[in-house]
Amino acid sequence: MKIVIAGAGEVGTHLAKLLSNENQDIIIIDKDREKLAELDADYNLMTECGSPTSFFAQKDASVGSADLFIAVTPFESTNLVACSIAKSLGAKCTVARVSHYGFLDPDNRHTMERMGVDRLIYPEYLAAKEIVTALEHSWVRNWFELHEGRIILVGVKLRDNAPLAGMQLKDFASMGHFHVSAIRRNNETIIPRGNDAMLAGDILYITTTREHVDELVRLCGKVQRKIKRVLIMGGSKIAIRLVDLARDRFRFTIIDNNRETCNRLCEKCPDADIIFGDARDPEVLLDAGIDDSDAFITLSPSSESNILTTLTAKEYGIAKSVAEVEDIQFIPQAESLGIGTVINKKLLAGSSIFQLLLDADVSTSKCLALTDAEVAELEVKPNAKITRGPVRDLRLDSNMTLAALIRDDQGMLVTGNTTFRTGDRVMIFCLAGSLHKAEKLFN
């Protein structure tokens, strides 16, 4: 597949790294020669120096033959114009990153299509939805559903008192209701095998069905707490979208140290309490009611501040914490410190892009991008290699595991005896760079 990325900023660079690992034909367009030179030297891709809105630059990059054109510069108008030009040149599918929620309004869909923009990505909205999910499932780090919840993948940290601590995977699998797809230990994600043991402090990625989730809470030594009062540090776009999405479910208080931002928040979020102050100050947190809050969310522009302030909030016994960590190199450290759920807009944008790659119908293709692993749902095609025998005889790559499948609208876990059929939709957990190997098994 030929993919052209317009914009070598943080999001574009991250997407280029992810996609180059998947052996895609990648071209990235940007005006910054230094950024392009770094990408050209380190990754398997091509570069084109020029403006993303230049007909000449797009023609030089052969955008007309692109299967996917992704415009992710920091400027919304540039992205929309770049997509319009790419579509006119013949690009099959165009995707634009936007910065305002109004573009996602269904009433504006036909306008976007007439402009030549097929899909929109609004990372702040994706982040807000992720936070709502984290608040609804307070005991997990990650919660991911396939097919209206028929299959559920959770990322959960194992407590010292957890019944699972010290148990081997083969013994856990014998219960028949759970599949440990991956383990994150010492800042590394591993695909485990039956003789591996689960240790206290591990972050386990466990696949199950909805009817067995409550049992999993107990096995991991967790307690599901009802979240009612939510305290937020930082009046960002994510905060505004979050309040708009969930004001009927939670009581929000936002703290921001910029008075103009607070004035804007009073207009944008009339249902939330707005406090002018610096949430890094423990006294401000106490005055804001940290000791009476159920959840604390840090959404400031500084990853370091978000991590440190979350650690301060946890000293007050907060039940659920969520931190925006935009510097990907800080995510492993944040996870090891136990700050709770980590939100990263680049990873969320990457997940949305992978949906487009895996299936032309994005409503039935799911993907979750982690720092060094991916979760995908792939459909078994006629005569696919995956159908030639039971899982135990397939000799799968050690960097992947087949966790669950949907068959006849029913969810079920994969075991060594599972044999796949045409039309099955299979959930795969694989380390970064291995997804293309899995796709070959299904086609």
N, C-alpha and C positions, 0 to 999 in steps of 0.2 A: 504494500500500500504506500502510495506517495503522499506525504504530509508536509505542508508548508506552514511554518509558524512565523507570524509577524510580531516582532517584539522580543528582544533579548533581555528583558528585565527579569525580576525575580520569578514571576510565574512562567514566562516563556522559557527561561533557562532551565527551570525545574522540569517542565514538560519535555524539553529537548533531551534532557538526561534520561528521563523515564522511557521515552519512546525510542531513543537510540539503543537502549538495552534490549528492546524487543525486535531488533533487526528490521525496523521500518526504514523506508527511504525518506530521510528527513532533510529539509532545507529550512534554514532560519534567516529571516530578513530583518536587518536593523541598520540604523545609521552609524552606530558606534563600532568602529573598526576594532578597537581593543577588546571589547566584549566578544565580538565574533571570532577574533584570533584565539582567544582562550578556549572557546567552545570547539573550534576547528581542531585545536591541538589535542584536546582531551577526550573527544567523543566521536562516535561514528556517524557523522553528518556532514552536510555541505552548508556553506554560508553565502549570503548575497548582501553586499553592503549597499544600502539605499533606503529611501523612505518607503514604509509599508503602503503609503498612498500614492506611490509613483507607478504609473503604467509601465514605465521602462524597467523599473526594478522587478516588478511582478512578472513581466514578460521574460526578463533575463533568468528569473527563477523558474520559468516554465509552469507558472501557476495554472495555466489553462488545462494542464493534464493532471492536476492534483486531485486526489480522491477526497482530501480533507484540507481545508484552509482554516487556520486558527489564528485569530487576531487578539493578542493579549498584551498590547502596550498599556501603559498606565492611563492613556487618554481614551475615553469612551468614544468621542467623535472620530478619532483616528481609526479605531477598531471597526466602527460601523462603515466608514468610507472604504477602508481596505477590503472588507468583506464584499461590499457592493462592486468594487472593481474586479475582485477575484471571481465573483459569480459571472460578471459580464464576459470575462476571459475564458470561462468554461470550467471553473472548479466545481466539482460535483456537490460538495457539502461545505458550507461556511459556518464558522462559529465565532462569535464576538463576545469579548469580556465587556460587561457594562458596570457602571458604578451607581446607578439609580434604579430603584425598585419599579418605577413606572414603566420601564421597558418590558417588564415581565407580565404586565397586565394583559390578560387574554384578548382584550379589545384592541390591543396594538399588534397582535400577532400578524395579521394580514399586511399591515404597514411594513413590518420588518421583512416579510417574505417578498414584498414588492421591491424593497431596497436590495434584495439579494442576500439577506441574513437568515440562514436556516435555523440556527440555534443560538441561544444566549446563555452566558455563564455570569452569574452575579455571586462572587465568592462570599460576600458578607451575608447574603441570604442563605447560602449553603451552610455557613458557620452557625447562623442563628438556629436553623433547623436541627443541626447536630447538637447544639446545647439543649434545646427542648427535649430531645431524645435522652440526653444524659440526665436531665432533671427527672424525667418520668421513670428512669431505671437507675436509681441512685447507687446501687451496689456494684455496677460494672464500670469499666473504663471505656468499652466500646459496645455498641448494640447494633446489629445489622440483620435485617429481615429480608427473606426472599419469598416471593409469591404470597403477599399478604400475611406474612408471619408463619407460613407452614414450616419453614426452616428458619432457625435463629442461630446466629453466631454471636457469642459474647466474648469480650476480652475482660478478664477479671484477675485481680491480684490475689494470690493465695495467702491467707492469714496463717499465723503460727498455730492457731487452734483448729485449723480446718481438718476435717476427716480425711481429705485427699492428700494432705502433706505427707510425703514419704511413700505414697502408694505408686506402684508401677502402672504404666499405661495399660498393659494387657489385663490387669486385674480390674481397672476402672472400666475398660471396654466390655468386660464380661457382664456388666450390668445391662448392656444392650441399649441404653438410651442416650449415650454421650460419645462424642468423638473429639479427642484433643487434636486439633488441626495444627497447632504450633505452640511453642513455648518461647517466651522472651525472658532471657536470663543473662545477667551481666551485660546489658546493653546489646545483646545479640539475639536475633530470631532464629530458632532452629525448628526443623521439621522432625518431630520425635518418632521413635519406633517403640515397639511393644515393651522392650526391656528397660526403657528410660523411666526414671522416677520423677514425680512432680514434687518440687521442693517449696517450702515456705518462702515467700518473696517473689516467686515466679509469677509472671503475667501469663495466664493460660488463655488460649483462643479455643473455645469449646463450642462445637456444633451440637445442637439438639433440636427437639420439637417443642412447640409451645406448652404442651401439657406437662412437660418435665422440667420446666424452668424453675418452678418453686423448689423442687428437690435440689437443684443445682445451687441455689442460694445457700442452703444449709451445708452442703458438701464443701463449699468454698469458705465456710466460716463467716458468711456475710449476713447482714440484716437489711431488708428492703424498708427504707424509711420514706414516709410521705413528706414531700417537699411542699411547703406553703409559702414561706417568706424567703425571698432571694435578694441578696445584696450584691451590687455590681460596681466594680471599680472601672471607670472610664466610660464616657458618653459617646462611644464610637458609633459608626453605622451599624455594626453588629448589635450593639445594645439597643438601638432604636428598632431594628427589625425583630429582635428577640421579644421586646415588650409588645410590639404589634402582634406577633404571632401567638403569644401565650398570656396576654393580660387577663384572660378569663380563667386561667388555671393557677397563676401564681401572683403573689403580691411583691412588686419590684420596688427597690430603692437603688438609685444610681448616685454614685459619688464621683465628682469630677473637679479638678483643680483649676479649671478655666471658667471664668464667670460668663463669658459670652456663650460657651458651650452649654452651661447650665440654663441660660435663658432660652437657647434653642430647644433644649430638651423639654422644658416646660411646655412648649408649643407642640413638639412632636410626640411627647409621651405624657399626655394629661392624666393618665391613670397611674403613673408612677410617682414616687416621692423623689425629689431631686435635692441633693445636698452639695453645697459648694465647700470643697475641702480636699485635702491630700490623703487618700486612703492608705498611703504608706505609713502614716502616723497612727500608732495604736490607739491614741486618744480619740482620733476622728472615727476610727472603726467602732470604738465603744459607744461614742455618741450616736453613731448611725444604727446601733442595735445589733452588732455582730454576735453578741452572746445570745440573742433571741432569734437569730436567722438560721434557716435550715440549709442554705446553700450560699456559697460565695463564688463569684465569677470575676476574673480579672481580664479586662479587655483594653488595657492601655497599649500605646505603640511600642513599649519596651518589653521585650521578652524577659529580661532580667528582673525588672520591677514586678512583672506579673508572677514570676516564680517565687521571688522572695516574699511578696505580700501574701501570696497564697499560703506559704509556710507559716507566716505570722497568724493568719486567720485560723489555721488548723489548730493552733494552740488554744483557741477558744472553744474547741470541741465541735467545729462546724461539721455537719453530716456529709455534705457533698461539696466538692470544690472542682472548678473548671478553670483552666488557664489557657489563654491564647499565647502560643509560642510560635512565632513566625520564623525564628531562626532555627532551621531544621537541625543544625548541629547541637542545639541545646535540648532537643526532645529526649534523647536517651538519659541525659542528666536529670531532666525534669521527672521522667518516669521513675528513675532510681531513687529520687528524693520522696516519692510517694505523694505528689501534689494532686493526684486524682486524674480527671479526664483532661487530655491535651487537645486543643483545637489548633489546626494549622490550615490556613486558606489555600496554600499551594497544594497540599495533599488532597484537599476536597476538590479543588479544580481539576487535579489530575484524575481523580475518580470519575468525574463527569466526562472528561475527555476519553478515558478508557471505555466508558459505556458506548461511545460512538464507534470506537474501534472494534469492539467485540461483536456488535450486532447492529444491523441497520435499523432495527426497531428498538429504540432506547427504552421503551416502556417495559420490555421483557429482558433486558440485559442489565445485570447488576455488577458493580465492581467497587471494591474498597481498597484505596491505596494507603499503605502504612509507610513508615520510614524506609523499610528494607524488604517489604513483602507486599503481595497483592492477593486479593480475593476476587475471583471471577466466576460467573455462571455461564457455562457453554452448553450449546445444544448438540446432541449426538446426531450426526448426519448419516445417511444411508451408507452402508459398507465401511464405516469408520473403523480404524484400527482398534479403538476402545471396545468394540463389540466382539472381538475375536476370542474372548475367554473371560473367566472370572478375574477379579482384581488381583488376586494373589499370583496369577500367572502372567500379568502384563509387564512386569519388570519396569515399573515406573521410575522416572528420574528421582533421585534422593532429595531433590530440592522442591518436590511437590507432593501433595496428598489430596486424594479425592474424598471429600468429607460427607456430602449428602447429595440427594437427587430428588427431583420432582417427576413423578410418573402418574399419569391419569389424574392429575390435579392433587395428588397426595404426596406429602413429604416423608422421606425415609432416610436413614443414615446408611452410609456405604460401609460394607465389611469386606473381608477377604473373599467371601463367597458371592459377592454381588456381580451379576452379569448385566451389562448395559444393553439397552434397546434403542433403536432409532426413535428420535423424538424426546428421549430423556433429557432433562436439563440438570446438569451436574455442577455442584459448587466445588471449586478448586481453590486450595490455598497453596501459594507457591512463593518462593523467595524471588526477590527482584531479578529480572532478566531471564526468568524461566517460563514466562507465560506463553511465549511463542512456541515452546516445545509442547506445551499442553494442547495448544490449538491444533497442532499437526495430528494429534491423536483423535481429534473429534471430526476432522474433515475428510 
